[in-house]
């Protein structure tokens, strides 16, 4: 959609701004300026929205050094295209780490590691079936019936395959990373209801599946970006409006203040009257100032249908409503 395209253009402009901030007189990055610019970019996490596919769930991180080729270029002037290329490579490396962690946050991985270590009675880095059963029970998963036990057994075999694909298997044993993959599968069972919510919101908002996927890209990109907001960038008054995004049990949500910052990042002028309108709409469709993705879709439909804050001037014909939006 044009709304998504504008978001990507805004992100590219942000990358260009960071590049220019560190570039020398010749309009290129030289020496340490390249590393500093890339680290600045990773903190803003802007590169996630450049892809046509959904953004990785990884948050800002400084993982990963330059490739040998990029390191060699760092000794020479680094052009903007090379800067974007290296930024995407770093992003892919962080995404690989996230696949290994099966999408769980660092805090969740640490929690799982503590549980794993507590149940690993032999301290050999693997769990017996009985130890795994106790660990799952501790996390609240029920294994009472033969059917439930069989289902877990099948999931465990799939988890071993997935761990092997990520290069972290343990020759058929149940090591920590196998448990992580198993836990992701178990969590996904609970995510089915969330998928139903998204499907319903997509239908009610009259967006095509492709448009919904693009809006999810915007949602996740802004979620990650807005986690790093601070009062110096946005002002104490705005920070008091509602604070940062949140994640409750894997269900990510933006706040009223997050939505204001998103609209403003697209060049929309949001005054106190618009804030009141936005707050009222969010109160109507969301709970506890939590704009999860289904509510985000409904909010985008409302904004385009009502021409909220003259959005049509910024995003002409945004989300036409016939399900055939421009991709």
Residue pairs with C-beta under 8 A, 6 or more apart in sequence:
1 211
1 214
1 215
1 318
1 319
1 325
1 326
1 327
2 315
2 316
2 317
2 318
2 319
2 325
2 326
3 215
3 218
3 300
3 304
3 315
3 318
3 319
4 211
4 214
4 215
4 217
4 218
5 326
6 266
6 314
6 315
7 49
7 218
7 221
7 266
8 49
8 50
10 265
10 266
10 267
11 46
11 47
11 49
11 50
11 221
12 50
14 44
14 46
15 41
15 46
15 47
15 50
15 83
15 84
15 87
16 80
18 37
18 40
18 41
18 44
18 46
19 29
19 37
19 80
19 83
20 27
21 37
21 40
22 29
22 33
22 34
22 36
22 37
22 40
23 29
23 33
23 37
24 30
24 33
24 77
26 77
28 77
28 78
28 79
29 37
29 74
29 77
29 78
29 83
30 76
30 77
30 78
31 74
31 75
34 73
34 74
34 78
34 83
34 86
35 66
35 74
37 83
38 66
38 83
38 86
38 87
38 90
39 62
41 47
41 87
42 60
42 61
42 62
42 87
42 90
43 60
43 228
44 60
44 225
44 228
45 59
45 60
45 221
45 224
45 225
45 228
46 225
47 84
47 87
47 88
47 90
47 91
48 55
48 56
48 91
48 220
48 221
48 224
49 55
49 217
49 218
49 221
50 84
50 88
51 217
53 217
54 213
54 216
54 217
54 220
55 217
55 220
55 221
55 224
56 91
56 94
56 95
56 98
57 98
57 103
57 220
58 91
58 94
58 95
58 97
58 98
58 224
59 105
59 224
59 227
60 224
60 227
60 228
61 94
61 97
63 90
63 93
63 94
63 97
64 89
64 90
64 93
64 94
65 71
66 74
66 86
67 86
67 89
70 82
70 85
70 86
70 89
73 82
73 86
78 86
99 166
100 166
100 168
100 177
101 109
101 180
102 162
102 180
102 181
102 183
102 184
103 184
104 112
104 180
104 183
104 184
105 247
109 180
112 176
112 179
112 180
112 183
113 176
115 135
115 138
115 139
116 127
116 135
116 176
116 179
119 127
119 131
119 132
119 134
119 135
119 138
120 126
120 127
120 131
121 131
122 128
125 170
125 175
125 176
126 170
126 173
126 174
126 175
127 135
127 174
127 175
127 179
128 174
129 174
132 156
132 174
132 179
133 143
135 179
136 143
136 152
136 186
137 143
139 183
141 152
141 186
142 148
143 149
143 152
152 182
155 182
155 185
155 186
156 174
156 178
156 182
158 181
158 185
159 178
159 179
159 181
159 182
159 185
160 169
160 172
160 174
160 178
160 181
162 181
163 169
163 170
163 175
163 177
163 178
163 180
163 181
166 177
166 181
168 175
168 177
169 175
169 177
169 178
170 177
170 178
187 250
191 250
194 251
197 294
198 212
198 293
198 294
198 297
200 294
201 293
201 294
201 295
201 297
201 298
202 209
202 212
202 297
204 298
204 301
205 212
205 297
205 298
205 300
205 301
206 301
206 321
206 322
206 323
207 215
207 297
207 300
207 301
207 319
207 323
207 325
208 323
208 324
208 325
210 325
210 327
211 319
211 323
211 325
211 327
212 297
214 327
215 296
215 297
215 300
216 293
218 262
219 252
219 254
219 293
219 296
220 252
222 254
222 258
222 262
222 265
223 245
223 252
223 254
223 258
226 244
226 245
226 254
226 258
226 261
226 262
227 244
227 245
229 239
229 244
229 261
230 239
231 239
234 261
238 257
238 260
238 261
239 257
241 255
241 256
241 257
241 260
241 275
242 255
242 256
242 257
242 258
242 289
243 255
243 257
244 255
244 258
245 252
245 253
245 254
245 255
245 258
246 252
246 253
246 255
246 290
247 253
248 290
251 292
252 292
252 293
253 290
253 291
253 292
254 262
254 290
254 291
254 296
255 289
255 290
255 291
256 275
256 278
256 279
256 282
256 289
256 291
258 291
259 278
259 282
259 291
259 299
260 270
260 275
260 278
263 270
263 303
263 308
263 309
263 311
264 270
266 314
266 315
267 314
268 309
268 310
268 311
268 314
269 309
269 310
270 278
270 309
274 308
274 309
277 308
278 308
281 299
281 302
282 289
282 291
282 295
282 299
285 295
285 298
285 299
285 302
286 292
286 295
291 299
300 319
301 319
301 321
302 308
303 309
303 311
303 318
304 311
304 312
304 315
304 318
304 319
304 321
305 321
311 318
312 318
317 326
319 325
